[in-house]
Amino acid sequence: AVVSTQSGHYGRDLEEELIKAREKLTMRKDMYEKMVKVDKNEPTEEEHNFKAVTKPRYMQWRERLSSTATLGFRIDGIKQADRDPDKNFKTVRTSHEVAYVLRKHIDHKEETRLKLLERLKEIRATLEKSKFFACHEVIGSSLLLVHDQPENGVARANIWMIDFGKTTPLIEGKLLDHRTPWVEDLTVKTGNQEDGYLAGLDNLVELFENLSSIPPPEGLEDETG
């Protein structure tokens, strides 16, 4: 089984889009339709009249719906065995909801949880010491969690960092701690470039540490059969 998570401050992900939007405002009917499909009451009266929203507006709304806004990461998709990929996690927002999905994903296997937790901590320790990581901005990167636990056998589990298409070097001498909140600076039409990667990873580690003790969302029960 495979799960993909994306880490980072949602505001930083939008920084370039916000800058572009101020220079050239474009209304998108396709994004309006996606928005009302999830929540018909979200668009403003003006947006309803135009039947369109701007891309930054849509992206900010989408990120607010997910756990990116609350935990600094979100589940992008899950693929299990021969089933079709599941990407219906846009509104998985709270720690209870994320834990519920992850427990189901690893089939409540304690051995799998511990191996994934160990790997997450290894990745975090490596990044905290990495000079390359400190002088690069990491936007849109994902963690790929892969595991397999046969009925009779030892669990296999690993995690890889993937998707570095938007990873860029900083100006000489500038460093990021990847935990400080992203702040927009209107005077220079940009922000502090903090991507929140480690902040999201911290929350993912904590969630795996407490995975079995976090109650399911209200109205749901864990499937342990």
TAHU-V582270 format. One record per pair of residues at least 6 apart in sequence whose ideal C-beta (glycine too) atoms are under 7 Angstrom apart, sorted by the first residue. I is the first residue (numbers start at 1). J is the second residue. Records with the same first field share a line. If there is no record, write none. Layout:
# TAHU-V582270
I=J + J
This chain:
# TAHU-V582270
1=79 + 80 + 81 + 105 + 147
2=78 + 79 + 144 + 145 + 146
3=75 + 78 + 105 + 145
4=76 + 77 + 142 + 144
5=73 + 74 + 75 + 76 + 142 + 143 + 204
6=73 + 74 + 76 + 140 + 142
7=72 + 73 + 141 + 143 + 197 + 200 + 201
8=72 + 139 + 195 + 196 + 197 + 200
9=72 + 181 + 182 + 194 + 195 + 196
10=63 + 68 + 69
11=182 + 184
12=139 + 182 + 191 + 194 + 195 + 196
13=63 + 139 + 140
14=56 + 59 + 60
15=190 + 191
17=55 + 56 + 59
18=56
19=189 + 190
21=54 + 55 + 56
25=54
26=54 + 55
27=50 + 52 + 53 + 54
28=52 + 53 + 54 + 55 + 58
29=51 + 52
31=53 + 55 + 58
32=43 + 47 + 51 + 52 + 53
35=42 + 43 + 53 + 58 + 61
36=43
38=90
42=61
43=53
47=53
62=90
63=69
65=90 + 91 + 93
66=74 + 90 + 92 + 93
67=73 + 74 + 92 + 93 + 98
68=74
70=93 + 94
71=95 + 98 + 200 + 203
72=196 + 199 + 200 + 203
73=200 + 203 + 204
74=89
75=89 + 92 + 98 + 101
76=87 + 142
77=85 + 86 + 87
78=86 + 105
79=85
89=101
92=98 + 101
94=217
95=207 + 214
96=214 + 215 + 216 + 217
97=217
98=207
99=207 + 211 + 214
100=216 + 217 + 220 + 222
102=211
103=211 + 222
104=223
106=112 + 113 + 147
108=224
109=149 + 155
111=149 + 155
112=147 + 149 + 155 + 157
113=208 + 211
115=155 + 157
116=145 + 147 + 157 + 159 + 208
117=205 + 208 + 209
119=157 + 158 + 159
120=159 + 201 + 204 + 205 + 208
121=205
123=159 + 161
124=198 + 201 + 205
127=133 + 198
134=175 + 176
135=169 + 170 + 175
136=167 + 168 + 169 + 170
137=167 + 168 + 170 + 176 + 193 + 195
138=167 + 195 + 197
139=166 + 195
140=163 + 165 + 166
141=161 + 163 + 164 + 167
142=162 + 163
143=159 + 161
144=159 + 160 + 162
145=159
146=157 + 158
147=155 + 156 + 157
148=156
149=155
170=176 + 193
176=193 + 194 + 195
178=194 + 195 + 196 + 197 + 198 + 199
179=198 + 199
180=194
181=194
182=191 + 192 + 194 + 196
183=191 + 192
184=191
185=191 + 192
216=222
